[in-house]
Structures are given as C-alpha cells and as structure tokens.
Amino acid sequence: MSRSYYVTTPIYYVNDKPHIGHAYTTLACDALARFKRLDGYDVMFLTGTDEHGQKVEAAADAAGVDPQSFTDRVSQNFRDLIGVMNCSTDDFIRTTEPRHVTAVQALWRRLKEKGHIYLGSYAGWYSVRDEAFYVETELTTVNGEKRAPSGAPVEWVEEPSYFFDLSKWQEPLLAFYEANPDFIAPESRRNEVLSFVRGGLRDLSVSRTSFKWGVPVPDDDAHIMYVWLDALTNYITAAGYPDTDGQYSKRWPADLHMVGKDILRFHAVYWPAFLMGAGLEVPKRVFAHGWWTVEGQKMSKSLGNAIDPAALVDTYGLDQFRYFMLRELPFGNDGDFSHRAMINRMNSELANDLGNLSQRVLSMVAKNCAGAVPQPGAFAAADEALLGAADALLESQRAAYDTQAFHKALDAIFDVVGRANRYVDEQAPWTLRKTDPARMATVLYTLVETIRHVAILLQPIVPGSCERMLDQLAVPADARDFDRLTPDYRLVPGTPLPKPEGVFPRWVAEEEAGS
Ligand code: MSP
C-alpha cells in the first residue's frame, strides 16, 4: 500500500474576495501535494471555505443578501481561484455542508461526554475581524479605541456561553510540544507558541448566543458554536469523521496544516487541545508562513490595494506567478509583492537561466543531431560532474519539501541550471560541431539529460511549463514521476524529438515592446 500524505490549507473566510495572501497558502500546499504525488504518495489535498460566524454574517448583511446565498457566491470565488492557479486539490469543504455540521456536532458531543465542555457565561472582549476573544491586558489603545494585538477593533460581549476546559491542557500541550519538536515550524513561531502556553491558558468560550449564523449546539439551540471550533473541525470532517473506519484511519492525523502566522495559535494550541480532549490524534505538523505586503503596504480593503491573483496570472502568466510566489521569499518570512520583483524573477531566472538553456540546447540538438536525442560517447569528468549534480537533486528536494523550504528547493535546482549554463559555455558545443562532433553529441546528451531532471523536479512549482519541456524531450507522460530520476531511466539516444519551442517568454514592458 502506498504511503499517504494529507495536507490542508486554512479554510478561507467568505467575507471578501480572494487575494494573493490566500493564493499563497494554497499554492504552497499545491506544490507539496504535487511533490508528494510525484514521489509516490497517495495524497489528499484539502482546501475550502469558512462560512459561519459574525464576520461573515455582517458581510452578508452589508451586501443585503441572506448569509447562505452570500456564502454560496463568495465560496465560488475561492473555488474558481483553484482552477485559475492550476491547483490540484482533492476536496473542497464548506462549513455549511451537512457532512461538516454532522462532524462538528459529533465532536461537540464527544467533548461534552468526556466532561470538557460546561455551561457558564462570558463577559469580555471580542474581535469580530479576528473572531477571537481577548483579555484586557492583551489590548492596546489607538486613538482612544481598544484594539486587539492584530490591530483589529474589539467589542465588549456579555452572554451565556459554553466553555472548553482549555486551562487543563497547559501541561499536556507542553509535554506534546516537547515530545514532538517538529510539530510547530518555523522555530521562531514555535517559541512564540511555547511562551504563550507557558504563560497559562484560560478556559475558552466555545458558543455564542447573540447571533444565529453558525452550527447549533446539540441539545441547546439557543447557542451556536464558536466559529473556530466549527472551522478547525473541517480537517477531520474531510477525512470522514465521525466515521472513524474507512478513509479516516488512512488520512488522519494530517501530515501538515499550512497556515499563515496570524492563525497559528488556533492551530497549534486550541486545535490539539480539542483533539486531545476528544481522544483523537493530533496532526503531525503545523507550518506558519509569513505575511505579504504590497509595494511596502499592508493589503487591506480600506486601502483598496489587495491584489487579485487572477489579474497577475493574466498579466505575467500562470507559472510565472506560481514561481514568483514560492521563490521570492524564504518560506516562513514576511515579504513584499512588487511588480518590479515579479518581472525580475520571471525574466532573470525563468526566461534567461532556464528558458535560454533549454532553448539553446534543444535548438542545437534539432540542427545538429537530426532532431533526436544524441548518442553520447564516453563521459568526461565534467559531464559526470553535471549529471552527478542532477542525480543528487532529488534528495535535496525531499529534504527541502519536508521542511517546507521551497526557496531552498528552488535554489538547489537553479544551482544545477547555473552549472549547466557554465558547462555549455565551457564545452562550447558549437565549436565541437566542427572539431569533434562525437564529443559535441556527448555534451548535448549530458545537457538534455540534465534538463530532463530539472523539468521533472520543477513540476510541483511550474507544472504547465514542465509539461511542455518534457514533451519537447519526448518523455512519455507516464515517465515523469520521481522514480524516473535514476541513471536507469536516462533519455534513450535516437529518440526523435519535436521541434523546440520557447517555454518561458521574457516579459517586455509595453513601452519597450512598442518601440
Ligand atoms: N477562516 C480562518 C481560517 C480557519 S482554518 C480552520 C481565516 N481565514 S482567512 O480568510 O482570514 O484566511 C487566512 C489565511 O489566508 C491566512 O492564515 C493566510 O494563510 C492567508 N493570508 C491572508 N492574508 C495574507 C497575507 N497578506 N499574506 C499571506 N497570507 C495571508 O483566518
């Protein structure tokens, strides 16, 4: 039976249109899902929308639509984005679906039966934007108004509420983090969570009574469930919960919850506590990535500067956008989107370094090797060094993907691309054509085989372009998985190749193009 891999994005609030921040998380998960599939895993890649709560209710109200029609419409935007970004999701969950309502209510009953939920009343601060409760000491005052640590406004709430006994989970959580040092990444974020939990935990309000848009609490429908308890449960709903036979045991616990740093606490503190309380397994890892700004500014509705990923795909190309998002920042860090940076990356790395290499080499093969994979002679040290570097890539890719270090994965691949470019210049096959055609064939063979490795390994990041590169190398569709990256599956000399075509166009500014 093949190994399984279950990766999730957060489920996105349907109060707004998707922007590049949302696209980022989904793209990172897509790269992981594709990588693991190519590496022989049985993958489940989950995304979806978070549709209950006060924030969504308010957004529906503002739009003058009932919440269900509103969420139907906005959820569809997130679903459409998956297609626009060529993401390979396996399931799309909506928290308004019956399967999810069943799962959340089952989880609630279980927590209640085990004595972890009790009725009380809440009096304290709440931020609708964060959908989070805060204590006075966490707040700051800006222009006379109290604000959450995220900068979001807060309001005073007093209402009957059920509580989850989070305070009892401090020690079990700390023991769990200690025993599972890779559970929270990156390290700096792990330390933040540890110090938050060491500071002590208060019982968590897990139901609301002052509005209606949510999952009713079983046997007490004056209450609806706190949106985060509802939302986090999506990860087990999609694995089949409450049916714990069948798919569930194969999928759960998830291998990775990918989240933005803003919602790490919910995933690394509340979620494992709920699961432990219910006697369910805890996910293997939560990775909190950084936050994008745009041209130096926070993306926000009020500034009107949120960037639509579909517009970037239209302007620069799909794979160019995918590449940029996963290349530009050390994954985990915050970063800034700018058009200039986008153009630099696509022109210097995709068009110049990789595109030119492949176009140059394939054109020489088309002209000088009768349009077929060249027949190599004995390999010289320089050829073996390049092929060796290409063969060694898979291991470094695995290490990078397993730690969600997409930038390192790409660094390693582009290091080989750089070596290949230097090798072309040093070996000068255009000169060998006249002086030593047999040697020219060996050099070109070494290069096309190196390009095969690069194109197979870049599939998770730029799938469409790699498909075209591999078509040009006449690599059959069923020979593009990572198990083909060994010397046993080298390109077969004499295989006819199609006419080469450029895969990574340069982006030329309109004023340059017009002149
Ligand atoms: N609905 C909750 C998550 C529930 S998961 C059980 C939520 N939704 S959200 O729509 O606000 O999306 C949050 C996620 O979108 C962030 O965690 C992050 O993954 C992504 N991003 C939103 N804006 C972002 C940036 N500006 N930059 C990077 N990622 C951002 O929170």
Boltz pocket constraint, residues with backbone or C-beta under 6 A from the ligand:
constraints:
  - pocket:
      binder: B
      contacts: [[A, 9], [A, 10], [A, 11], [A, 12], [A, 13], [A, 14], [A, 20], [A, 21], [A, 22], [A, 24], [A, 25], [A, 50], [A, 228], [A, 231], [A, 232], [A, 233], [A, 234], [A, 258], [A, 259], [A, 260], [A, 261], [A, 262], [A, 263], [A, 290], [A, 291], [A, 292], [A, 293], [A, 299]]
      max_distance: 6.0
